[in-house]
Structure formats: C-alpha cells, structure tokens
C-alpha cells in the first residue's frame, strides 16, 4: 500500500483529461482534493513510508527471487508470466516514484537488475527463439490447434459412391478455411441442415 501512496500522486496524466481524472480518483479514494494524496518529498512521513515499502518488499517478494543463481528471474534466466507482471509494476514505479533510483538499489540491486533484464520484453514486435518460446512457436501452436480442431469438428455430407478422394479432401479443405475465417458461416450451415432434417 505504501508504494501506491508514494507513487500515485506523481502518475502522468493526459493534459486534456488530467483534472477530471484526478477529481474522479480522489473521489474513489475518499479524499476531497487530489492534493490531499500528496506525501511531501523529504518529509518524515514520506521517509517512514519509503522505509516501510522497502521492508515490505524485502520480507515478501524479494525472497522469491533469490532461489536461483542463473539469472534475475523467478525461474533463473528465463522469464515467466509472474516476472512480466512485476516488470510492469517496476516500469510504473520508474515513471511515477521519485525514489526510483533508491528502489533500484534495494535488496542488493534486485529490482534494478530485474527491470533492466525485462527491457527486451518491453518492446513490441516478433521475438526470437533463443531458449524460450518465440513468436513463431506461439503462432505455430495456435494455428495448428485451430486447424486440427476444425478438421476433426467438420462432418460433411457422405460423399457420393464414385467421388474421388481428392475431391472430398479439397471440399473439406474449403470448409476448413471458411471455418477459420468465418466460423459463424459453418454454424449457420449446420443449423440450417439440422432444421431441415427435423422438418417432416
């Protein structure tokens, strides 16, 4: 909670909506003015809150990051989803917390190392394979799952007695592509056939 109070007042806002946003946030927190959330820099209250924030991180979260010597992440040198969540929080603190330089050095520089190590994953675009799943891996697994599921799900009409294998194959392939691009079309077609079959 100390981290929110220390950094919240310094959040950057869109100038066009800043006043309305601050008023709404103040109302949600339960104070009459946005300025009431300010804990003045250099004040004794703020120093105590910063010390409490450091102690809270050290007694809880920091202990999870000292179990592996291979890297700065929870599982060593490969980031996991939880690392990215904490990385997002660290990036917010970098932009909002005046004491960010101090925070980077807490607990033997743990938070600074984690923030810097996650910079690679803070940019958009395709990621290489390296020793973890890359963009190509994710796309391959997702697309193969979609197409295999569609292929198994499709139950077309029984082919004619003399219909060639490739004719039947390409007919099902056309429905497969249609199902991937517009799945509602397959649903409507099957619903229409079901309704026709029930019609006496």
N, C-alpha and C positions, 0 to 999 in steps of 0.2 A: 504493500500500500504506500510505503514511503516513496518508492520510485515513481508512482503515479503523481503524487503530490509535488514532488521535486521537479518533475519534467513537464507536467501537464500545462502549467501556466505559459511555458515557452514554446508550445506547439505552433508551427507555422500555419497560417490560415490564408485562404484566398481573400485578397483585399476586398473583392466585390461583395463577399458574404461574411466577412470576419465578425462584424458587430452582431449580426443576427445569430451566428453560430455561437459566439461567446455567451450571449444572453441565454440561449437555449441550454447550453452546457451548464451554466451557473444555476439555472432553474432546476436542472436534473440533479445536480449535486446537492442543492438545498441551500445555496447562499444567495444573497440579494444582488451582489455585483460580481463580475468576473475578477475584479481586482482583489476580492476577498480570498481568492485562491493563491495569491502570491505569498511565497515564503521568501523574504528578502535575502539576497545574496550576502554572505558574510555574517548573518545574524546567528546568535547562539542556537536558536530553534532549528535553523537550517543545518548547522553543523551537527547537532544531535541527530537529526533525521538522516543525514548522509552517513553518519557512523552506524546508525541502526540499519540502514539499507545495506551497507557493506557486510555487517554481521549476519543479516538475514540471508544474503546470498551465500556467504561462507558456510553457514550451518546447514544449508539445504542443497541448493542446486549445484554449487561448486564441487561438492563431494562426488557427484556422479561423473565428473569429467577427469578424475584423477585415477581411473581404474585401468587405463591403457597408456602405455608409453609410446605407441606407434604414431600417434597424431593427436590433434586438438579436439577431435570429435568424440561423441559418446561411445562409439564403437571403434575408436582408433583413428585410422587415416581415411575412412570412408564416411561421409556424412549420411545421416538418416533423417527422416521427416522431423523428428524432435529437434535436431540441430538447426534445421531451417526455421522452425518456429522461434527458437531462441535467437537465431540470427536476425529475424525480422524485428524482434524486440530490441536487440542491440542497435540495429540501424535506426530505429525510432529514437533510442536514447542518444545516439550520436547527433541527431538533428535537434533534439529538444532539451537535453540535460546540460546545463552549464558546466557541471563537474565531469563531463565525459572523459577528459584526459586522466582524471583520477580513477574513474571506473575502469578504464583500460588496464591500469596497473594493479588493480586489486587481485588478491589471491595469486600472487606471483605472475601477473600478466595474463591470467587465463582468458579473461573476456576480450582483451585486445587481440590475442592470438586467434581466438575463435572467430571474431569479427573479420579479421584480415583473411583467414583461411576460407571464409564463406563468400568473399568478394567475387570469386569465379562464378558462383551460382547466383549472384545477384544481378547478372546481366541477362538480357533476353537473347534468343537465338538458339540454334542447334548446339547440343553438347556432344563432345567426342566420346568415344567408347571408354578409353582408359581401362580402369579396373572395376568400373561400375556400369550400370545400365545407361546407355546413351539414348539420344533422341531416336536413332534408327531402331534400336532394340525395342523401345516403347511402341513405336509405330508398327513394327512387325508383329509384336504380340497382340496389339489391339486389333489390327486389321485381320490377322489370321483367325482370331477368336470370332470376330463378326462374321466372316465369310464361312467358316466351318459351321457356326450355329445356324446361319441362314440355309446352308446346303442341307443340313440334317432336318431342318424345320419344314422345308418345302416338300409338299406331297402333291405333285401334279397329277393330272388325269392319266389313267393307264394308257400307255402308248398303243398305237394300232399294231396289229399282229405282224405286219411286214415292215414296220417303221425301223429304219437303221439306227444303230446305237448312237452314231454321231449326231443324227437329227434330234434324238431325245436328249442327248447331252447338251447340245447348244441351246435347245429350248429351255432346259433347266438353268443354263448359264445366264440366259437373258433375264429370267425371273430373279436370279440371284443378284444381278447388277441392279435391277429395278428395286428389289427389296432393300439393297444397301443405300440407294439414293433416295427412294421414296417408299419407306416401309408401309405407310398408310394405304398405298395402292394395293399391296398384297393383302392387307387386312380387308379392304373393301371387296376385292375379288373373291376372297374366301367366304366373306359374309354373304355375298350375293349368291354364291353356289350353295351355301348352306340353306339359305332361304328358299332357293329353287327346289332343293331336294325335299324340303318339308312341304312344299306346295302340292296338294293332292292332284 
